Amino acid sequence: MKDFAGKVAFITGGASGAGLGQAKVFSEAGCRICIADIRQDHLDEAKAYFEEKKIKIHAIKLDITDRKAYTEAADEVEKVFGSPPQLLFNTAGVNAFGPAEASTFEDYDWVMGVCLGGVVNGMVTFVPRMIKAGKGGHIATTASMGGLMGTAGCAPYSAAKAAVINLMDSYHTALKPYGIGVSCLCPGGIKTNIGESSYTRPKRLAKSGYNTNEKTIEFMRHHYSFGIDPVELARIFKKGIEDDVLYVLPMPEPEKMMENIVGRMVNYTTAAGMKRQEEANKKRMEEMMKNPAPMMQGAAVAGWGKAREDLTWVKNTGPRT
Amino acid sequence: MKDFTGKVLFITGGASGAGLGQAKVFSEAGCRVCIADIRQDHLDEAKAYFKEKKVKVHTIKLDITDRKAYAAAADEVEKVFGSPPDMLFNTAGVNAFGPAEASTFEDFDWVIGVDLFGVINGIVTFLPRMIKAGKGGYICAVASMGGFMPSTGCTPYSVAKAGVIMLMECYYQALKPYGIGVTCVCPGGIKSNIDQSALTRPKALANTGYNTDEKTMAFEHNIYQTVGIEPVELAKMLKKAIEDEQFLVIPSPDPEGMLRMTLERLVNYTTPEGMKRQEGMMAKRMEEMRQRMPQGPNPYAGAAEAGWGAARKDLTWVKPTRMAGAPPPKKEK
């Protein structure tokens, strides 16, 4: 997609962070924007921001795991804008950190419910409407580097993002005959408030195996402050969408990065490769220990990435990323 | 893990197909086997088979999406065998074929519910018990090459399997300090009953966007029987991988080459030039794939006539041009 003028863009998680960055960049490019977000305070802030800039946007309070509400939001979009969106940004996401082995059903249900189920809900809700409208379009989903590399410290998130990456790869081929493009953004950290996502965790899924409290949340505010700027990220994404690139990796050498990721999986397929990979991992870990990243400072003191204290059978191996 | 003697092994989907193959191979290797399966008829058949062979197995009827039942099954294992399993094989799986864009919430819920959450349920149920038992052990999952590939014709399945592969990588790293190994098996097709999985689809999730009937099931059955690997052969490969503590099992003479070929698109898909490269590559790879297919009639020929991989008939907005889930049939004659 090259021309964004007049295009209706629906952005989940659009009232802050990565989604707000997209709302800024794509409204500037001429899109008519609808932002959906679970947090009313963020929606109010975003509305005030755009009002001051004299940019018209529509805001909907939406929990993307609520399919009925999602359908109503889609109806609202058609009513307000006169058509389904031509651009769907699946951006909303949450994360929770702790040892994989401490993960509860509820840790999986919550993180996968939002990060994977939320994207599925967006696709099943909007794709048939977009196809029937016959105007083509583009689907732009924010996944993560975490979906390309498994980490022992946020298993539900990694698994959800890997599933989303495959979902986008599949729809990328499936939607070509309809003139609907698909791009999937795989950033590292973003300067967002994903560290606060536990505030939106529903009560019925509160039971976590991880240590999460104000101290760990404060650490994550510090951690993600080193992330990429949302507006800069949205610009990179825009370029990827214009070029019809499927995997948008916001880094200088995306091919090289992906080569490494693929190489790791290939190594896992033979006994000799396993040895090679183990050595590479060890070397990387030593490098990391030698030069601890400033973004990781204070992780241990905050108790970030640890298991819930009463899970005494979990080995405390320190924060894992 | 090198010595399987006396090890308690819990296998989901263990009464037929890939799981039954594992039950055969690992009982022979000395494991004390507990098979769990959703189908009572398969459990009865498996019981009769092992009885005749004078091999003792324990069987449990289990729907792996039912967490309460799963916890009860875990309790039963501890009661019968005197300890949690040393080995957990997450093998049960289902599939459904149809165009990605026709997929309903229920198609995703059912396939992802069994194929991804079934594995999560197994691990969350058993892993704390295994760690607390302090004997180390092994956890396997049967994913699929489909998890490394996009699929326009069985999207919920490839999505679920991609999730499983990543999940297993996370646990592979996490469980090292406990002496628990992790292996993920990624076959192409298996000679199994996965074509009958629609028979176990719950009524609450019956609403599908795909065309599924007796004809499509028969068609699919023929595909798996033609291109699928023998379950016992696959189980032997898994056994070797467990002995070597190898994370991925790709049943191919050249697993590295096979996976590299499958994943090269990830690299290409990151740049505009690569996107173009990949287009050209696809045709070439498809031809190579066809040449590797077994001799004899192409099992994918006749997909259109059988209506296999098509959308539900009333979804008239779905373009009917694509043979979902299958390479285009060879021009016969």
Interface residues (C-beta under 8 A of the other chain):
Chain A: R67 P99 A100 E101 S103 T104 F105 Y108 M112 L116 V120 N121 M123 V124 V127 P128 I131 K132 G147 L148 M149 G150 T151 A152 A155 S158 A159 A160 K161 A162 A163 V164 I165 N166 L167 D169 S170 Y171 H172 T173 A174 L175 P177 Y178 D243 D244 V245 L246 Y247 V248 L249 P254 E255 M257 M258 E259 I261 V262 M265 V266 Y268 T269 T270 A271 G273 M274 W313 V314 K315 T317 R320
Chain B: R67 P99 A100 E101 S103 T104 F105 F108 I112 L116 F117 I120 N121 V124 L127 P128 I131 K132 G147 F148 M149 P150 S151 T152 T155 S158 V159 A160 K161 A162 G163 V164 I165 M166 L167 M168 E169 C170 Y171 Y172 Q173 A174 L175 P177 Y178 D244 E245 Q246 F247 L248 V249 I250 P255 E256 M258 L259 R260 L263 E264 L266 V267 Y269 T270 T271 P272 G274 M275 W317 V318 K319 T321 R322
